[in-house]
Amino acid sequence: MSKAVLRFIRLSPTKARLIAREVQGMNAELALASLEFMPNKAAKVISKVIASAVANGGYEPEEVVITSCRVDKGPVLKRFRPRARGRASRIEKPTSHIYVEVAEEKKDS
C-alpha cells in the first residue's frame, strides 16, 4: 500500500469530493484514463495525486486499485471586495487537502 497527499490546494472541497467519489475503488489505470476526459479542475489535480501515489509505491497503474480517495477541508482565505456606500463584503476562497491510498489488486486464483 502506498499513499500520496496534496495539501493546501486552492480548490473547493465540495467540488473535489464529487470527483473523488467517482474514482474510489477503481483500478488506477482506468481512473487516470477517465479523469483525463473530465472537464473539472479537480479531475486534473486528483489524477496527479493518484499518479504520485502509484509512483510512491513503485507500482504500475494496471496492478493497483484506489482503496481510498479522501478530500478534507483546508483553511479558508478571506478576502474583501468593496461594495456600495463604503461597505465591504467578504469573499471566502476555500482550500482542500487530498489524500489518496492505493494497494495491489487482489488476484482470485
ZIGIVEN-V552614 format. One record per residue. N is the residue number from 1. RES is the residue in one small letter. SS is DSSP state (a for helix, b for strand, c for the rest). PHI is phi in radians with two decimals (NA if undefined). PSI is psi in whole degrees, 0 to 359 (999 if undefined). Layout:
{{N RES SS PHI PSI} {N RES SS PHI PSI}}
This chain:
{{1 m c NA 136} {2 s b -2.37 160} {3 k b -2.46 164} {4 a b -2.48 147} {5 v b -2.28 135} {6 l b -2.16 119} {7 r b -2.01 153} {8 f b 1.05 36} {9 i b -1.42 137} {10 r c -1.39 80} {11 l c -2.67 137} {12 s c -1.18 129} {13 p a -1.10 328} {14 t a -1.09 316} {15 k a -1.24 324} {16 a a -1.24 327} {17 r a -1.14 329} {18 l a -1.04 319} {19 i a -1.33 321} {20 a a -1.08 322} {21 r a -1.18 329} {22 e a -1.12 319} {23 v a -1.64 349} {24 q c -1.09 129} {25 g c 1.53 355} {26 m c -1.45 160} {27 n b -1.14 140} {28 a a -1.09 321} {29 e a -1.15 317} {30 l a -1.17 321} {31 a a -1.13 316} {32 l a -1.10 322} {33 a a -1.18 320} {34 s a -1.29 326} {35 l a -1.20 333} {36 e a -1.08 330} {37 f c -1.78 6} {38 m c -1.51 138} {39 p c -1.43 359} {40 n c -1.40 153} {41 k a -1.15 323} {42 a a -1.09 326} {43 a a -1.11 317} {44 k a -1.15 318} {45 v a -1.16 314} {46 i a -1.16 325} {47 s a -1.13 324} {48 k a -1.17 323} {49 v a -1.22 322} {50 i a -1.11 315} {51 a a -1.07 323} {52 s a -1.18 318} {53 a a -1.11 321} {54 v a -1.14 316} {55 a a -1.19 326} {56 n a -1.07 327} {57 g c -1.53 352} {58 g c 1.27 27} {59 y c -1.66 172} {60 e c -1.78 147} {61 p a -1.04 334} {62 e a -1.23 334} {63 e a -1.73 4} {64 v b -2.15 159} {65 v b -2.15 144} {66 i b -1.41 106} {67 t b -1.41 326} {68 s b -2.57 132} {69 c b -2.35 106} {70 r b -2.11 140} {71 v b -2.15 119} {72 d b -1.89 159} {73 k b -1.38 134} {74 g c -1.79 189} {75 p c -1.18 153} {76 v c -1.81 127} {77 l b -1.41 126} {78 k b -1.83 124} {79 r b -2.19 162} {80 f b -2.17 141} {81 r b -2.06 131} {82 p b -1.15 141} {83 r c -2.20 183} {84 a a -1.14 153} {85 r a 1.08 32} {86 g a 1.33 12} {87 r c -1.59 175} {88 a b -2.44 145} {89 s b -2.05 148} {90 r b -1.50 138} {91 i b -2.02 128} {92 e b -1.83 126} {93 k b -1.93 101} {94 p c -1.30 152} {95 t c -2.17 165} {96 s b -2.53 161} {97 h b -2.03 130} {98 i b -2.00 127} {99 y b -2.09 129} {100 v b -2.24 132} {101 e b -2.12 134} {102 v b -2.16 149} {103 a b -2.45 159} {104 e b -1.12 143} {105 e c -1.26 136} {106 k c -1.30 127} {107 k c -1.65 124} {108 d c -1.59 112} {109 s c -1.91 999}}
